[in-house]
Amino acid sequence: MTRLAIFALCLSGLAVVSQAQAQDYTSEELIELFEAQRDAFTEVRTTGQSQTRGLSIVTVDDLQTDPDINTDTVALDGLTPETPSTDATELQPLQPLAPDTGTTEVATVVAGVEDNATPGVTPVAFGKLAPELQVNVRIEFDFDSAVVADAQKPKLLQLCEAMQAADVKLFRIAGHTDTSGTDAYNESLSLLRAEEVMRFLVGECGIAENRLEAIGMGERFPYNTDVPKAPENRRVEFQALS
């Protein structure tokens, strides 16, 4: 058994027992995780299959994305989705959520999705990674704010160090929420949070902007599937695409 396989097995145990987040790992462990992710995505691209060990590709339609950020699946070119799914929702003006842990989510009103030509709405190939390969960070935001608070920056600084050192060309930053609030609210919120983390990594960590893309997945892919409103579902996930 290779060292990476042993490491993945150890991480699998950690994920089940403690729902480990990125800040629970050393920089060296994060680098190994990122490079294992990269290898999984590369294998899927190379074989033309929709899945490999620890990774499956799904297509998410009518997904709100930032039109100024490249999320056009170029990095995933040639990937075949495992089970295409449509998450089209009639998006409504967003309402504030009642705070559940002392914080309230903030987002903006987004356009409807019936017209596929609407800027910022596009199908995206998303890689569903097994928990033992995921790199997640739970970022606490202030009330009515999408700004990364000073107290949260050490988590991202450690992650930044590993991202800088990893042999990875492109990272995807995916925002996720729990199931509180509407689908529209959660999708917009998750994108805002991912974009804010991306701005921090570029502006304060010095990662080249062309190595990053941000996307909001809303509540589609919970980390803890048994408890949809669990705090570990409110997270930012990092994927090494290539």
C-alpha contacts under 8 A as a table, 3 or more apart, distances in Angstrom:
res1	aa1	res2	aa2	distance
1	M	5	A	6.23
1	M	6	I	6.69
2	T	5	A	5.15
2	T	6	I	6.32
3	R	6	I	5.13
3	R	7	F	6.09
4	L	7	F	4.92
4	L	8	A	6.07
4	L	32	E	7.62
4	L	36	A	7.82
5	A	8	A	5.05
5	A	9	L	6.25
6	I	9	L	5.15
6	I	10	C	6.30
7	F	10	C	5.12
7	F	11	L	6.19
8	A	11	L	5.01
8	A	12	S	6.06
8	A	132	E	6.35
8	A	133	L	7.26
9	L	12	S	4.99
9	L	13	G	6.52
9	L	132	E	7.69
10	C	13	G	5.29
10	C	14	L	6.44
11	L	14	L	4.91
11	L	15	A	6.08
11	L	132	E	5.16
11	L	133	L	7.71
12	S	15	A	5.14
12	S	16	V	6.39
12	S	131	P	6.90
12	S	132	E	4.38
12	S	133	L	7.98
13	G	16	V	5.29
13	G	17	V	6.17
13	G	132	E	7.84
14	L	17	V	5.22
14	L	18	S	5.67
14	L	19	Q	6.80
14	L	20	A	6.24
14	L	132	E	7.75
15	A	18	S	5.63
15	A	19	Q	4.54
15	A	20	A	5.34
15	A	131	P	6.17
15	A	132	E	5.85
16	V	19	Q	5.98
19	Q	232	E	7.41
20	A	24	D	6.09
21	Q	24	D	5.55
21	Q	25	Y	7.56
21	Q	135	V	6.74
21	Q	136	N	5.22
21	Q	137	V	5.61
21	Q	138	R	7.23
22	A	25	Y	5.69
22	A	30	L	7.28
22	A	135	V	5.41
22	A	136	N	5.28
22	A	137	V	5.44
22	A	155	K	7.88
22	A	159	L	7.32
23	Q	26	T	7.58
23	Q	137	V	6.97
23	Q	155	K	5.83
23	Q	158	Q	7.49
23	Q	159	L	7.65
25	Y	28	E	8.00
25	Y	29	E	5.87
25	Y	30	L	6.31
26	T	29	E	5.16
26	T	30	L	6.28
27	S	30	L	5.06
27	S	31	I	6.20
27	S	158	Q	6.82
27	S	159	L	7.20
27	S	161	E	7.08
27	S	162	A	5.23
28	E	31	I	5.14
28	E	32	E	6.39
28	E	162	A	7.16
29	E	32	E	5.12
29	E	33	L	6.21
30	L	33	L	4.96
30	L	34	F	6.14
30	L	135	V	7.63
30	L	159	L	7.56
30	L	162	A	6.12
31	I	34	F	5.14
31	I	35	E	6.17
31	I	162	A	5.44
31	I	163	M	7.01
31	I	165	A	7.12
31	I	166	A	5.26
32	E	35	E	5.17
32	E	36	A	6.05
32	E	166	A	7.94
33	L	36	A	5.05
33	L	37	Q	6.18
33	L	133	L	6.15
33	L	134	Q	7.72
33	L	135	V	7.48
34	F	37	Q	5.06
34	F	38	R	6.18
34	F	135	V	7.89
34	F	163	M	7.86
34	F	166	A	6.88
34	F	168	V	7.52
34	F	239	Q	7.04
34	F	240	A	5.50
35	E	38	R	4.90
35	E	39	D	6.16
35	E	166	A	6.78
35	E	167	D	6.76
35	E	168	V	6.96
35	E	240	A	7.12
36	A	39	D	5.09
36	A	40	A	6.25
36	A	133	L	7.46
37	Q	40	A	5.09
37	Q	41	F	6.29
37	Q	133	L	6.63
37	Q	239	Q	6.76
37	Q	240	A	5.60
37	Q	241	L	7.17
38	R	41	F	5.26
38	R	42	T	6.06
38	R	168	V	6.94
38	R	239	Q	7.94
38	R	240	A	5.02
38	R	241	L	5.40
38	R	242	S	5.24
39	D	42	T	4.97
39	D	43	E	6.06
39	D	242	S	7.87
40	A	43	E	5.13
40	A	44	V	6.39
40	A	52	T	6.62
40	A	53	R	7.30
40	A	54	G	7.43
40	A	55	L	6.56
41	F	44	V	5.22
41	F	45	R	6.28
41	F	55	L	7.50
41	F	76	L	7.81
41	F	127	G	7.97
41	F	240	A	7.97
41	F	241	L	5.97
41	F	242	S	6.94
42	T	45	R	5.11
42	T	46	T	6.00
42	T	241	L	7.75
42	T	242	S	6.67
43	E	46	T	5.05
43	E	47	T	6.02
43	E	52	T	7.19
44	V	47	T	5.38
44	V	48	G	5.71
44	V	49	Q	5.42
44	V	50	S	6.31
44	V	51	Q	6.11
44	V	52	T	6.31
44	V	79	L	6.57
45	R	48	G	5.31
45	R	49	Q	7.25
45	R	76	L	6.96
45	R	77	D	7.18
45	R	78	G	5.83
45	R	79	L	5.49
48	G	78	G	6.39
48	G	79	L	5.88
48	G	80	T	6.49
49	Q	52	T	7.49
49	Q	79	L	6.84
49	Q	80	T	6.12
50	S	56	S	5.84
50	S	57	I	5.40
50	S	58	V	7.95
50	S	79	L	6.21
50	S	80	T	4.79
50	S	81	P	5.31
50	S	82	E	5.03
51	Q	54	G	7.90
51	Q	55	L	5.47
51	Q	56	S	4.11
51	Q	57	I	6.14
51	Q	82	E	6.93
52	T	55	L	5.33
52	T	56	S	6.47
54	G	129	L	5.57
54	G	130	A	4.79
54	G	132	E	7.98
54	G	133	L	6.89
55	L	127	G	6.33
55	L	128	K	5.61
55	L	129	L	4.59
55	L	130	A	6.26
56	S	81	P	7.74
56	S	82	E	6.44
56	S	127	G	5.72
56	S	128	K	5.24
56	S	129	L	6.69
57	I	79	L	7.21
57	I	80	T	6.90
57	I	81	P	4.88
57	I	82	E	5.48
57	I	83	T	7.97
57	I	125	A	6.40
57	I	126	F	5.66
57	I	127	G	4.61
57	I	128	K	6.09
58	V	80	T	7.98
58	V	81	P	4.53
58	V	82	E	5.33
58	V	83	T	5.79
58	V	84	P	5.75
58	V	85	S	7.25
58	V	125	A	5.68
58	V	126	F	5.44
58	V	127	G	6.50
58	V	128	K	7.27
59	T	81	P	5.67
59	T	82	E	7.91
59	T	83	T	7.29
59	T	84	P	4.97
59	T	85	S	6.07
59	T	86	T	7.80
59	T	123	P	6.55
59	T	124	V	5.62
59	T	125	A	4.50
59	T	126	F	6.11
60	V	63	L	6.43
60	V	84	P	7.08
60	V	85	S	5.92
60	V	86	T	5.94
60	V	87	D	6.56
60	V	123	P	5.50
60	V	124	V	5.31
60	V	125	A	6.36
60	V	126	F	6.93
61	D	85	S	6.91
61	D	86	T	4.98
61	D	87	D	5.96
61	D	88	A	6.71
61	D	122	T	6.34
61	D	123	P	4.15
61	D	124	V	6.49
62	D	86	T	7.19
62	D	87	D	6.54
62	D	88	A	5.44
62	D	113	V	6.17
62	D	116	N	7.18
62	D	121	V	5.40
62	D	122	T	5.39
62	D	123	P	5.77
63	L	87	D	7.58
63	L	88	A	7.76
63	L	120	G	7.85
63	L	121	V	5.23
63	L	122	T	5.47
63	L	123	P	6.11
63	L	124	V	7.11
63	L	216	G	7.93
63	L	217	M	7.67
64	Q	120	G	5.52
64	Q	121	V	4.66
64	Q	122	T	6.85
64	Q	187	E	7.05
64	Q	188	S	7.15
64	Q	191	L	7.82
64	Q	216	G	7.07
65	T	69	I	7.75
65	T	71	T	7.30
65	T	120	G	4.73
65	T	121	V	5.94
65	T	122	T	7.19
65	T	191	L	6.98
65	T	214	A	7.93
65	T	215	I	5.87
65	T	216	G	6.74
66	D	69	I	5.44
66	D	120	G	5.33
66	D	191	L	7.82
66	D	214	A	7.77
66	D	215	I	7.49
67	P	70	N	7.29
67	P	119	P	6.21
67	P	120	G	4.65
69	I	213	E	6.23
69	I	214	A	6.95
70	N	213	E	6.32
71	T	74	V	7.58
71	T	124	V	7.14
71	T	213	E	6.51
71	T	214	A	7.41
71	T	215	I	7.23
72	D	122	T	7.68
72	D	123	P	7.96
72	D	124	V	6.65
73	T	76	L	4.92
73	T	77	D	6.02
73	T	124	V	6.15
73	T	125	A	6.11
74	V	77	D	5.01
75	A	170	L	7.72
75	A	241	L	6.49
75	A	242	S	6.83
76	L	79	L	5.75
76	L	125	A	6.92
76	L	241	L	7.38
79	L	125	A	7.74
81	P	84	P	5.90
81	P	125	A	7.00
88	A	113	V	6.98
89	T	113	V	7.27
89	T	183	D	7.25
89	T	184	A	7.22
90	E	112	G	6.17
90	E	113	V	6.82
90	E	114	E	7.94
90	E	184	A	7.78
91	L	110	V	6.91
91	L	111	A	6.84
91	L	112	G	5.39
91	L	113	V	7.24
91	L	183	D	7.71
91	L	184	A	5.11
92	Q	109	V	7.34
92	Q	110	V	7.50
92	Q	112	G	7.66
92	Q	184	A	6.59
93	P	108	T	7.85
93	P	109	V	4.97
93	P	110	V	7.01
94	L	107	A	6.94
94	L	108	T	6.61
94	L	109	V	5.60
94	L	182	T	7.89
94	L	184	A	7.05
94	L	185	Y	5.33
95	Q	185	Y	7.33
96	P	104	T	7.16
96	P	105	E	6.66
96	P	106	V	6.61
97	L	104	T	5.98
97	L	105	E	6.14
97	L	180	S	7.45
97	L	181	G	6.10
98	A	104	T	6.46
99	P	102	G	5.50
99	P	103	T	5.16
99	P	104	T	4.75
99	P	105	E	7.73
100	D	103	T	6.72
100	D	104	T	7.59
102	G	143	F	7.78
103	T	140	E	7.72
103	T	141	F	6.76
103	T	142	D	6.04
103	T	143	F	5.04
103	T	144	D	7.81
104	T	142	D	7.40
104	T	143	F	5.00
104	T	144	D	5.78
105	E	143	F	7.06
105	E	144	D	6.04
105	E	145	S	7.26
105	E	146	A	7.97
105	E	189	L	6.91
106	V	143	F	7.95
106	V	144	D	5.07
106	V	145	S	5.99
106	V	146	A	6.76
106	V	189	L	6.36
107	A	185	Y	6.60
107	A	188	S	5.82
107	A	189	L	4.93
107	A	192	L	6.99
108	T	185	Y	7.97
108	T	188	S	6.67
108	T	189	L	7.73
109	V	188	S	7.88
110	V	184	A	7.77
110	V	188	S	7.21
111	A	118	T	7.96
112	G	115	D	7.50
113	V	116	N	6.45
113	V	118	T	6.99
113	V	121	V	6.87
115	D	118	T	5.59
116	N	121	V	6.59
116	N	122	T	7.03
117	A	121	V	7.31
118	T	121	V	5.77
129	L	132	E	7.97
129	L	133	L	6.02
129	L	134	Q	5.93
130	A	133	L	5.49
130	A	134	Q	6.42
131	P	134	Q	5.15
131	P	223	Y	7.33
134	Q	237	E	7.08
134	Q	238	F	7.35
134	Q	239	Q	7.43
135	V	237	E	5.66
135	V	238	F	5.38
135	V	239	Q	7.07
136	N	235	R	6.22
136	N	236	V	5.58
136	N	237	E	4.35
136	N	238	F	6.29
137	V	155	K	7.42
137	V	156	L	7.96
137	V	235	R	5.52
137	V	236	V	5.23
137	V	237	E	6.41
138	R	232	E	6.74
138	R	234	R	6.32
138	R	235	R	4.37
138	R	236	V	6.25
139	I	148	V	7.65
139	I	152	Q	6.27
139	I	234	R	7.91
139	I	235	R	6.42
139	I	236	V	7.26
140	E	148	V	7.80
140	E	149	A	7.64
140	E	152	Q	6.80
141	F	145	S	6.30
141	F	146	A	6.15
141	F	147	V	6.62
141	F	148	V	6.27
141	F	149	A	6.45
142	D	145	S	5.36
142	D	146	A	7.33
142	D	147	V	7.44
142	D	149	A	7.05
146	A	192	L	6.66
146	A	193	R	5.92
146	A	196	E	6.76
147	V	196	E	6.52
148	V	152	Q	6.49
148	V	153	K	6.97
148	V	196	E	6.94
148	V	197	V	7.10
148	V	200	F	7.69
149	A	152	Q	5.44
149	A	153	K	6.76
150	D	153	K	5.32
151	A	154	P	7.03
152	Q	155	K	5.89
152	Q	156	L	7.21
153	K	156	L	5.20
153	K	157	L	6.06
154	P	157	L	4.93
154	P	158	Q	6.26
155	K	158	Q	5.61
155	K	159	L	6.50
156	L	159	L	4.91
156	L	160	C	5.88
156	L	201	L	7.57
157	L	160	C	4.90
157	L	161	E	6.32
157	L	205	C	6.93
158	Q	161	E	5.23
158	Q	162	A	6.65
159	L	162	A	5.22
159	L	163	M	6.18
160	C	163	M	4.97
160	C	164	Q	6.06
160	C	201	L	6.67
160	C	205	C	6.38
160	C	207	I	7.61
161	E	164	Q	5.24
161	E	165	A	6.37
162	A	165	A	5.15
162	A	166	A	5.99
163	M	166	A	5.23
163	M	168	V	7.64
164	Q	207	I	6.85
168	V	171	F	7.26
168	V	240	A	6.32
168	V	241	L	7.60
168	V	242	S	5.78
169	K	211	R	5.82
169	K	240	A	7.82
169	K	241	L	7.61
169	K	242	S	5.40
170	L	210	N	7.46
170	L	211	R	4.41
170	L	212	L	5.73
170	L	213	E	7.74
170	L	240	A	6.12
170	L	241	L	5.58
170	L	242	S	5.41
171	F	211	R	5.93
171	F	212	L	4.94
171	F	213	E	6.51
171	F	238	F	6.65
171	F	239	Q	5.48
171	F	240	A	4.58
171	F	241	L	5.70
171	F	242	S	7.49
172	R	212	L	5.81
172	R	213	E	4.95
172	R	214	A	5.93
172	R	215	I	7.40
172	R	238	F	5.78
172	R	239	Q	5.06
172	R	240	A	6.47
172	R	241	L	6.76
173	I	194	A	5.89
173	I	197	V	7.93
173	I	198	M	7.12
173	I	212	L	7.09
173	I	213	E	6.01
173	I	214	A	4.72
173	I	215	I	6.22
173	I	236	V	6.71
173	I	237	E	5.83
173	I	238	F	4.88
173	I	239	Q	6.62
174	A	190	S	7.66
174	A	191	L	7.58
174	A	194	A	5.93
174	A	214	A	5.97
174	A	215	I	4.90
174	A	216	G	5.56
174	A	217	M	6.44
174	A	236	V	5.66
174	A	237	E	5.02
174	A	238	F	6.36
174	A	239	Q	7.85
175	G	190	S	4.36
175	G	191	L	5.78
175	G	192	L	8.00
175	G	193	R	6.20
175	G	194	A	4.87
175	G	214	A	7.81
175	G	215	I	6.33
175	G	216	G	4.69
175	G	217	M	5.82
175	G	218	G	6.84
175	G	235	R	6.27
175	G	236	V	4.56
175	G	237	E	6.30
176	H	186	N	7.94
176	H	187	E	7.98
176	H	190	S	5.29
176	H	216	G	6.56
176	H	217	M	5.46
176	H	218	G	4.99
176	H	219	E	5.89
176	H	220	R	7.76
176	H	221	F	7.30
176	H	222	P	7.42
176	H	233	N	6.56
176	H	234	R	5.61
176	H	235	R	5.30
176	H	236	V	5.97
176	H	237	E	7.42
177	T	180	S	7.95
177	T	186	N	6.08
177	T	187	E	7.92
177	T	189	L	7.82
177	T	190	S	6.19
177	T	217	M	7.85
177	T	218	G	5.29
177	T	219	E	4.94
177	T	222	P	7.59
177	T	233	N	5.66
177	T	234	R	4.27
177	T	235	R	6.48
178	D	186	N	7.84
178	D	218	G	7.74
178	D	219	E	5.43
178	D	222	P	6.88
178	D	228	P	5.86
178	D	229	K	4.83
178	D	230	A	6.67
178	D	231	P	7.21
178	D	233	N	5.08
178	D	234	R	5.42
179	T	182	T	7.71
179	T	183	D	7.93
179	T	186	N	7.68
179	T	219	E	5.69
179	T	228	P	5.80
179	T	229	K	5.47
180	S	186	N	7.79
180	S	229	K	6.55
181	G	185	Y	6.30
181	G	186	N	6.51
182	T	185	Y	5.14
182	T	186	N	6.17
183	D	186	N	5.22
183	D	187	E	6.09
183	D	218	G	6.88
183	D	219	E	7.14
184	A	187	E	5.23
184	A	188	S	6.24
184	A	218	G	7.99
185	Y	188	S	5.37
185	Y	189	L	5.98
186	N	189	L	5.00
186	N	190	S	5.95
186	N	218	G	4.67
186	N	219	E	6.40
187	E	190	S	5.27
187	E	191	L	6.38
187	E	216	G	5.74
187	E	217	M	5.88
187	E	218	G	3.83
187	E	219	E	7.16
188	S	191	L	5.25
188	S	192	L	6.28
188	S	216	G	6.82
188	S	218	G	7.21
189	L	192	L	5.15
189	L	193	R	6.23
189	L	216	G	7.49
189	L	218	G	7.26
190	S	193	R	5.21
190	S	194	A	6.18
190	S	215	I	7.69
190	S	216	G	4.56
190	S	217	M	6.34
190	S	218	G	5.35
191	L	194	A	5.10
191	L	195	E	6.07
191	L	214	A	7.06
191	L	215	I	5.44
191	L	216	G	3.70
191	L	217	M	7.25
191	L	218	G	7.73
192	L	195	E	5.16
192	L	196	E	6.16
192	L	216	G	7.45
193	R	196	E	5.09
193	R	197	V	6.29
193	R	216	G	7.99
193	R	236	V	7.70
194	A	197	V	5.18
194	A	198	M	6.17
194	A	214	A	5.52
194	A	215	I	6.35
194	A	216	G	6.58
194	A	236	V	6.50
195	E	198	M	4.96
195	E	199	R	6.17
195	E	214	A	5.58
195	E	215	I	7.53
196	E	199	R	5.06
196	E	200	F	6.29
197	V	200	F	5.06
197	V	201	L	6.26
198	M	201	L	5.14
198	M	202	V	6.23
198	M	212	L	7.07
198	M	213	E	7.50
198	M	214	A	6.70
199	R	202	V	5.19
199	R	203	G	5.76
199	R	204	E	7.98
200	F	203	G	5.16
200	F	204	E	5.35
200	F	205	C	6.82
201	L	204	E	5.71
201	L	205	C	4.77
201	L	206	G	6.37
201	L	207	I	5.86
202	V	205	C	5.69
202	V	206	G	4.90
202	V	207	I	4.82
202	V	208	A	6.17
202	V	209	E	5.93
203	G	206	G	5.85
203	G	207	I	7.80
207	I	211	R	7.21
208	A	211	R	5.57
208	A	212	L	7.40
209	E	212	L	5.51
209	E	213	E	7.93
210	N	213	E	7.67
217	M	220	R	6.07
217	M	221	F	7.28
218	G	221	F	7.80
219	E	222	P	6.26
219	E	233	N	7.99
222	P	225	T	5.49
222	P	228	P	6.59
222	P	233	N	5.24
223	Y	232	E	6.66
223	Y	233	N	5.28
224	N	227	V	5.74
224	N	228	P	6.52
224	N	230	A	6.73
224	N	232	E	6.88
224	N	233	N	6.25
225	T	228	P	5.80
227	V	230	A	5.31
228	P	233	N	7.20
229	K	233	N	6.94
230	A	233	N	5.70
230	A	234	R	7.67
231	P	234	R	5.49
232	E	235	R	6.33
